């Protein structure tokens, strides 16, 4: 029996981090995106940054979801209207 074409072995999912940081000069929030190099170490560093400065908030989404809903995700993170979005998770928040 041969391999099935087009099947990939168990590949870990790729993530995107959306960074929401207030810009005091312009008076609005800036949303930047980290699309490559998202590792558990980077997530830990961002959680520590959030603990030091609670105004900086970081969100995690799957890369394939971001490719489809990118502009919607950015707008939701900028305006903090992500309450019912199951595809975005905030880093550094205790879910009890």
C-alpha positions as CSV (number, residue, x, y, z in Angstrom):
1,X,0.0,0.0,0.0
2,X,1.4,3.4,-0.9
3,X,1.0,6.8,0.6
4,X,-2.1,8.9,-0.1
5,X,-1.2,11.9,-2.2
6,X,-1.9,15.3,-0.6
7,X,-1.9,14.0,3.0
8,X,0.4,15.7,5.4
9,X,1.7,14.2,8.5
10,X,0.6,15.6,11.9
11,X,1.8,19.2,11.5
12,X,1.4,21.5,14.4
13,X,-0.9,24.5,13.8
14,X,0.6,27.8,12.9
15,X,-0.4,30.9,14.9
16,X,-0.6,34.6,14.5
17,X,-0.3,37.1,17.4
18,X,-2.2,40.4,17.2
19,X,-0.7,43.1,19.4
20,X,-2.9,45.9,20.6
21,X,-1.0,48.8,22.0
22,X,-2.3,52.3,22.8
23,X,-0.7,55.2,21.0
24,X,-0.9,58.3,23.2
25,X,0.3,60.7,20.5
26,X,-2.5,59.8,18.1
27,X,-5.0,58.9,20.8
28,X,-6.0,55.6,19.3
29,X,-5.0,51.9,19.5
30,X,-2.5,50.4,17.1
31,X,-2.8,46.8,16.1
32,X,0.3,45.0,14.7
33,X,0.5,41.4,13.6
34,X,3.3,38.9,14.2
35,X,2.9,36.2,11.6
36,X,6.2,34.3,11.7
37,X,8.3,33.0,14.6
38,X,5.4,32.5,17.0
39,X,6.8,30.1,19.6
40,X,5.8,29.2,23.2
41,X,8.8,31.3,24.4
42,X,7.5,34.4,22.5
43,X,4.0,33.9,24.0
44,X,5.5,33.7,27.5
45,X,7.5,36.9,26.9
46,X,4.3,38.7,25.7
47,X,2.4,37.5,28.7
48,X,5.1,39.0,31.0
49,X,5.0,42.3,29.0
50,X,1.2,42.4,29.6
51,X,1.6,41.9,33.3
52,X,4.0,44.8,33.5
53,X,1.9,47.1,31.3
54,X,-1.8,46.0,31.3
55,X,-2.6,48.5,28.5
56,X,-0.6,46.3,26.0
57,X,-2.8,43.3,25.1
58,X,-1.9,40.3,22.9
59,X,-4.2,37.9,21.2
60,X,-3.6,34.5,19.5
61,X,-5.4,33.2,16.4
62,X,-4.8,30.4,14.0
63,X,-2.9,31.5,10.9
64,X,-5.4,29.9,8.5
65,X,-8.3,31.8,10.3
66,X,-6.4,35.1,10.1
67,X,-5.8,34.6,6.3
68,X,-9.6,34.4,5.9
69,X,-10.8,36.9,8.6
70,X,-7.8,39.1,9.0
71,X,-9.4,42.6,8.6
72,X,-12.3,41.6,10.8
73,X,-9.9,40.2,13.5
74,X,-7.9,43.4,13.5
75,X,-11.0,45.6,13.8
76,X,-12.3,43.4,16.7
77,X,-9.0,43.6,18.6
78,X,-8.7,47.4,18.0
79,X,-12.2,48.1,19.3
80,X,-12.2,45.2,21.9
81,X,-15.4,43.7,20.5
82,X,-14.1,40.1,20.6
83,X,-16.4,38.8,23.3
84,X,-18.1,36.1,21.3
85,X,-15.3,35.3,18.9
86,X,-14.2,31.8,19.6
87,X,-11.2,32.0,17.2
88,X,-9.3,34.7,19.1
89,X,-7.7,34.0,22.5
90,X,-6.2,36.7,24.7
91,X,-2.7,35.9,26.1
92,X,-2.2,36.4,29.8
93,X,-5.9,36.2,30.9
94,X,-6.9,33.7,33.7
95,X,-9.9,31.7,32.5
96,X,-11.4,30.5,35.8
